[in-house]
Amino acid sequence: MSVMTVGRPGRVAGPSRRRRGRRIAVNAAGVGISLVLLFPVYWMVLTAVKPSSEILTFTPKFIPSSISLDSFRRAISAPHFWDAVQNSLIIAGTVTVIAVALAFLAAVAIARFRFYGRRAFIFSILVVQMVPLNAMIIPIYLLLNEVDQVNRLSGVVITYLTFVLPFTVWTLRGFVANVPRELEEAAMMDGCTRFQAFYRVIFPLVFPGLVATSIYALIQAWNEYIVAYVLLSDQSKETLPVWLVSFVTARGIEYGPLMAGATMMSLPVIVFFVIIQRQVVSGLVAGAVKG
């Protein structure tokens, strides 16, 4: 004869309440952190659409009395705005395409092949990422001046590649190494060449990682300021971050056009991220699952 024991309901409800309370606390902390991170963006957009009379008031207004697009008109009509847009698109697009393409090939070589100097190459990638770019401005300027690349968009592209490539190579190496080698070998046994196995097997599986890595390369090249400020002396060749400084004058800072320009500068990256957000999410979680 078996005896069944029934536990008290309170013993089960206690841990459940603690888990629920812990979940609420974590969610509340996440919401609070999100609000803190989003507030500068909100204040930037708010300042861009405020009337000029409300921008410099001593009492901050978190909701404008009216919406004004005058700051956007002044920013767009400012000298060299469209030149800066074109230069930023050329530099950021070129750096992103070249960096992702070269990094993908280098990542495949590191992850799939064993060659002399492989460990030294991987170690050099880590070392390069530890060196701050600001400490290399003067040597880079002198080197580019020797080959007549100062005040040229190509010189800026080359410089950006030096600090974008190491991270992209290291990131894509993890994605490529996460693809089982057996899949590639099975494709080659079925008659595919190494290039066909690379194109039909590895590339589709690593594509989400390529998209996620391209976001990093694009943001770095799009937002960089110091290198472009030092290397580009011609106003018609300025990038958007350097062009924004034109609103900081000896008479003061024009906050309205400055915030409007910063808002417009943020839009291309946001639009690009929204378009490929699904690929970014799958790319970020792909490294955590090994098939």
Secondary structure, 3 states (H helix, E strand, C coil): CCCCCCCCHHHHHHHHHHHHHHHHHHHHHHHHHHHHHHHHHHHHHHHHHCCHHHHCCCCCCCCCCCCCCHHHHHHHCCCCHHHHHHHHHHHHHHHHHHHHHHHHHHHHHHHHCCCCCHHHHHHHHHHHHHCCHHHHHHHHHHHHHHCCCCCCHHHHHHHHHHHHHHHHHHHHHHHHHCCCHHHHHHHHHCCCCHHHHHHHHHHHHHHHHHHHHHHHHHHHHHHCCHHHHHHCCCHHHCCHHHHHHHHEECCEECHHHHHHHHHHHHHHHHHHHHHCHHHHHHHHHHCCCCC
